[in-house]
């Protein structure tokens, strides 16, 4: 069985998207399947070879088409990916095409799949129209939003099977008229080879950051507006009032970084808020080891209500406590009072109170850590998650796996 994954971008770039892709491909290789990826024009890392091997994985690349204004730019990207896919199919001879969002990839892959009689699984990690709203590049209800939504629905309807990462996306597709029996849920998971053995606290790093004796709230990830980090910074003066040793550690970067740093500069507890910047992926565990509680204060909007994030699962695997806003994507991952704490979104005072209560209840920490870790091992481990694709591939290809 040869499975070709069609992707927006991949390793060596680091993102939640690339880490999920890595986990899927590694797990499928471990099953004895032949696996490769093809990235579209939005893969921004320099390409030295085509195909190229990264971390033991094979990736074909799509040349960048000429730039242009939207929607000409997107049309050229679809054309370029379809042309490269046509060549890869001819050379590599896959049995199964597995295309991953955004919808531009699906539009390119559909025409090639039909031409070669290949089965197509379309995996949706987030709806492109909602992701654009979350990133601040579109608005809900705009003509662009409506058009993208129609394209997404048509792509899901045309695919032979659809995979989604959570129940929120599945229910939304069913409401759009996509047949329920063609949709599977393949939830986000954790590669326990990467996050399965948490290191002890890095005391030298802790001292260098001025965190000796601190109660540390952390966030490790991308700084998008929908992550609600402005609310977390706003909560810090209230938290410090209740917990004088509290500090906030922000690891990562993104579009909101300048605004967040400016917000920190005028905070009454600016000395308790630490920006680290982006760190290499192999060093992330060092920063997890410094935190007591990982906070995920996502704002309430369609994107966060429908889509489950990956980072809380990584924190659970690291045996860190988790506090998160009470939005749909978090409720699929976190059982309030058992595997984590949920607080109202967009409410810094409620967030500060929830964090203060968690720091005050140290007696319950070990139970929560072990319960959350067991949940990840049992239900969100990629070595078991990958089995969800198996019956779909078998049905579509007719091959025994």
C-alpha positions in Angstrom: 0.0 0.0 0.0 1.4 3.3 -1.1 -0.2 6.4 0.4 0.6 9.9 -0.9 -0.3 12.8 1.5 -0.9 16.2 -0.2 0.0 19.0 2.2 0.1 22.7 2.7 3.6 22.6 4.2 5.7 20.2 6.1 9.0 19.6 8.0 11.5 21.2 8.3 9.0 23.9 9.1 7.6 23.7 12.7 3.9 24.2 13.4 1.0 22.2 14.8 0.2 21.3 11.2 3.7 19.8 10.5 3.8 17.9 13.8 0.5 16.3 13.2 1.7 15.4 9.7 4.9 14.0 11.0 3.0 11.8 13.5 0.7 10.4 10.9 3.5 9.6 8.5 5.7 8.0 11.1 2.9 5.9 12.5 1.9 4.7 9.0 5.5 3.8 8.2 5.6 1.8 11.5 2.6 -0.2 10.1 4.7 -1.2 7.1 3.0 1.1 4.6 4.9 3.1 2.0 4.3 6.8 2.6 5.3 10.1 1.0 4.2 13.7 1.1 3.7 16.4 -1.5 3.7 20.0 -0.4 2.0 22.9 -2.2 3.4 26.3 -3.1 2.9 27.6 0.4 5.7 25.5 1.8 8.1 28.4 2.5 11.2 26.5 3.6 14.2 26.5 1.1 14.2 23.4 -1.0 17.5 21.8 -1.8 16.3 18.6 -3.4 13.1 17.4 -4.9 12.2 14.9 -3.5 13.9 15.5 -0.2 14.1 13.5 3.0 13.5 15.2 6.3 13.5 13.3 9.6 13.3 10.0 7.7 10.3 11.1 5.7 10.0 11.6 1.9 8.6 14.8 0.6 8.0 16.0 -3.0 7.8 19.7 -3.5 5.8 22.1 -5.8 7.6 25.0 -7.5 6.2 28.4 -6.7 4.0 29.8 -9.4 4.1 33.5 -10.4 2.6 35.7 -7.7 -0.5 37.8 -8.3 -3.5 39.3 -6.6 -6.2 37.2 -5.0 -8.0 35.1 -6.4 -5.5 34.8 -9.2 -2.8 33.8 -6.7 -4.9 30.9 -5.3 -5.9 29.7 -8.8 -2.2 29.6 -9.8 -1.4 27.7 -6.6 -4.1 25.1 -7.4 -2.7 24.7 -11.0 0.9 24.3 -9.8 0.0 21.7 -7.2 -2.2 19.8 -9.7 0.6 19.7 -12.2 3.2 18.5 -9.7 0.8 15.9 -8.4 0.2 14.6 -11.9 3.9 14.0 -12.2 4.3 12.5 -8.8 1.4 10.1 -9.4 3.0 8.9 -12.6 6.4 8.4 -11.0 5.6 7.1 -7.5 2.4 5.2 -8.4 0.4 5.7 -5.1 -2.6 3.5 -4.3 -4.3 6.1 -2.1 -4.4 9.9 -2.1 -4.8 11.5 1.3 -5.2 15.3 0.9 -5.0 17.6 3.9 -6.7 21.1 4.3 -6.8 23.9 3.2 -9.3 23.4 0.5 -7.0 24.6 -2.2 -5.1 21.3 -1.9 -8.4 19.3 -2.2 -9.4 21.2 -5.4 -6.0 20.4 -7.0 -6.1 16.7 -5.9 -9.6 16.0 -7.0 -8.9 16.5 -10.7 -5.8 14.3 -10.6 -7.6 11.6 -8.6 -10.5 11.5 -11.1 -8.1 11.3 -14.0 -6.2 8.4 -12.6 -9.1 6.6 -10.9 -7.4 7.0 -7.4 -9.4 7.1 -4.2 -9.3 10.4 -2.3 -9.5 11.0 1.4 -9.9 14.7 2.3 -8.7 15.5 5.9 -10.0 18.8 7.3 -8.0 20.2 10.3 -9.9 23.5 10.3 -12.2 25.2 7.8 -10.2 27.6 5.8 -12.8 30.4 6.1 -12.8 30.2 9.9 -9.0 30.0 10.0 -8.9 33.2 8.0 -11.2 35.0 10.4 -9.1 33.7 13.4 -5.9 35.0 11.7 -7.5 38.4 11.0 -7.4 38.1 7.2 -11.1 37.8 6.7 -14.5 38.5 8.4 -17.4 36.2 9.0 -20.2 36.8 6.5 -18.0 38.5 3.9 -18.2 37.5 0.2 -14.8 35.8 0.5 -16.0 33.9 3.6 -19.1 32.7 1.8 -17.2 31.6 -1.3 -14.6 29.7 0.7 -17.3 28.0 2.7 -19.0 26.8 -0.5 -15.7 25.5 -1.9 -15.1 23.6 1.4 -18.5 22.0 1.3 -18.2 21.0 -2.3 -14.7 19.5 -1.7 -16.0 17.4 1.2 -19.0 16.2 -0.8 -16.8 15.2 -3.7 -14.2 13.3 -1.7 -14.5 9.5 -1.3 -14.1 9.9 2.4 -13.6 12.7 4.8 -11.4 12.8 8.0 -11.8 15.5 10.6 -9.8 16.1 13.8 -12.8 16.6 16.1 -16.5 16.2 16.6 -17.2 19.9 16.1 -16.0 19.7 12.5 -17.9 16.5 11.9 -21.2 17.9 13.2 -20.7 21.0 11.1 -20.2 19.0 7.9 -23.3 16.9 8.5 -25.3 20.1 8.9 -24.0 21.1 5.5 -25.3 17.9 3.9 -22.2 15.8 3.8 -23.1 12.1 4.3 -22.3 11.1 8.0 -21.2 7.6 6.9 -18.3 9.0 4.9 -16.8 11.0 7.8 -14.4 9.7 10.3 -12.9 11.5 13.3 -9.1 11.2 13.6 -8.4 13.3 16.6 -5.2 15.2 17.4 -2.8 13.0 19.3 0.7 13.1 20.9 3.8 11.4 19.6 4.9 9.8 22.9 8.3 9.2 21.4 8.7 13.0 21.5 6.7 13.9 24.6 6.5 10.7 26.5 9.4 11.1 28.9 9.3 14.6 30.6 12.7 15.8 31.8 13.2 17.2 35.3 13.1 21.0 35.7 16.1 22.7 34.0 17.3 24.6 37.0 19.9 26.6 35.2 17.4 27.8 32.6 15.0 28.6 35.4 17.5 30.8 37.1 18.5 32.5 33.9 14.9 33.5 33.4 14.4 34.8 36.9 11.9 32.2 37.9 13.5 30.8 41.0 10.8 30.3 43.6 8.1 31.3 41.2 4.7 29.8 40.5 4.8 29.7 36.7 1.9 29.9 34.3 3.1 29.1 30.8 2.0 29.3 27.2 4.0 27.6 24.5 2.7 28.1 20.9 1.9 30.6 18.3 0.7 34.2 19.1 -2.5 34.5 17.1 -5.3 36.8 18.2 -7.7 33.9 18.8 -5.4 32.4 21.4 -6.5 35.1 23.8 -3.0 35.9 25.2 -4.1 39.5 25.7 -6.6 38.3 28.2 -3.9 36.2 29.9 -1.6 39.2 30.3 -4.6 41.3 31.6 -5.2 38.6 34.2 -1.7 38.7 35.6 -2.1 41.7 38.0 -5.2 40.0 39.5 -3.4 36.7 39.8 -0.3 38.3 41.4 -2.6 39.9 44.0 -3.8 36.4 45.1 -0.5 34.6 44.4 2.5 37.0 44.9 4.9 34.4 43.5 3.1 34.1 40.1 4.9 34.6 36.9 3.9 34.2 33.2 6.2 32.6 30.7 5.4 33.1 27.0 7.3 30.9 24.6 6.8 31.3 20.8 5.9 34.1 18.5 3.5 35.2 15.8 1.3 38.1 14.5 0.3 39.4 17.9 3.8 39.4 19.4 4.4 43.2 19.1 1.0 44.1 20.5 1.5 41.6 23.4 4.9 43.0 24.2 3.4 46.5 24.2 0.7 45.4 26.6 3.3 43.9 28.9 5.3 47.2 28.9 2.3 49.1 30.5 1.3 46.3 32.9 1.6 46.9 36.6 3.3 43.5 36.8 5.5 43.8 33.8 8.4 42.2 35.7 6.4 39.0 36.1 5.7 38.6 32.4 8.6 36.9 30.4 8.8 36.6 26.6 11.3 34.0 25.5 10.6 34.1 21.7 10.6 31.1 19.4 12.7 28.1 20.5 13.9 25.0 18.5 11.4 22.2 18.8 14.0 19.9 20.5 14.2 22.5 23.3 10.5 22.8 24.0 10.6 20.2 26.7 13.0 22.4 28.7 10.4 25.1 28.9 7.6 22.7 29.7 9.7 21.6 32.6 9.6 25.1 34.1 5.9 25.6 34.1 3.4 24.6 36.8 0.3 25.3 34.8 -0.1 25.7 31.0 -2.8 28.2 30.1 -4.9 28.2 26.9 -7.2 31.3 27.0 -8.7 31.0 23.5 -11.4 33.5 22.6 -14.9 32.3 21.8 -15.5 32.1 18.0 -16.3 29.5 15.3 -12.7 28.4 14.9 -12.2 27.7 18.6 -15.6 26.3 19.2 -15.2 23.8 16.3 -11.5 22.9 16.4 -9.4 21.1 19.0 -5.9 22.3 19.5 -2.8 20.1 19.9 -0.9 22.0 22.6 -3.0 21.0 25.6 -2.4 17.3 24.8 1.3 17.9 24.7 1.1 19.6 28.1 -0.9 16.6 29.5 1.8 14.2 28.1 4.4 16.3 29.9 2.4 15.9 33.1 1.7 19.6 33.3 -1.5 21.0 34.7 -3.8 22.5 32.1 -6.2 25.5 32.4 -8.2 26.6 29.3 -11.1 28.7 28.2 -14.5 26.9 28.1 -14.9 26.7 24.3 -16.0 23.7 22.3 -12.5 22.7 21.1 -11.2 22.6 24.6 -14.3 20.7 26.0 -13.5 17.8 23.7 -10.1 17.5 25.4 -10.5 18.6 29.0 -12.8 17.3 31.7 -13.3 20.1 34.1 -11.9 19.3 37.5 -10.5 16.0 36.4 -7.9 16.4 33.6 -7.9 20.2 33.7 -9.7 23.4 34.6 -12.1 25.4 32.3 -12.8 29.1 32.8 -15.1 31.5 30.9 -13.5 32.8 27.7 -12.7 36.5 27.4 -12.8 37.1 31.2 -9.4 37.9 32.7 -10.9 38.1 36.3 -12.4 34.6 36.0 -9.1 33.3 34.5 -7.1 34.8 37.4 -9.4 33.3 39.9 -9.2 29.8 38.3 -5.4 29.9 38.2 -5.2 31.1 41.8 -7.5 28.2 42.9 -5.3 25.8 41.1 -2.2 27.0 42.8 -3.9 26.8 46.1 -4.9 23.2 45.6 -1.5 21.5 45.3 -2.7 18.4 47.1 -4.7 17.6 44.0 -2.0 18.2 41.5 -0.6 14.7 41.2 -4.0 13.1 40.6 -4.7 15.5 37.8 -1.3 15.0 36.2 -1.6 11.2 36.2 -5.2 11.3 35.1 -4.5 13.6 32.2 -1.4 11.6 31.2 -3.4 8.4 31.2 -6.0 10.0 29.0 -3.4 10.9 26.4 -1.8 7.4 26.5 -5.2 5.7 26.2 -7.1 7.9 23.8 -4.8 10.4 22.1 -1.6 8.4 21.3 -0.7 8.4 17.6 0.3 4.8 17.6 -3.4 3.9 18.3 -5.0 6.9 16.5 -3.6 5.8 13.2 -5.8 2.7 13.2 -8.8 4.9 12.4 -7.6 5.3 8.8 -7.2 1.6 8.2 -10.8 0.5 7.4 -11.2 3.6 5.2 -8.1 2.8 3.1 -9.2 -0.8 2.8 -12.7 0.0 1.7 -11.5 2.6 -0.9 -8.6 0.6 -2.4 -9.8 -2.9 -1.9 -6.3 -3.8 -0.7 -5.5 -5.9 2.3 -3.4 -3.9 4.8 
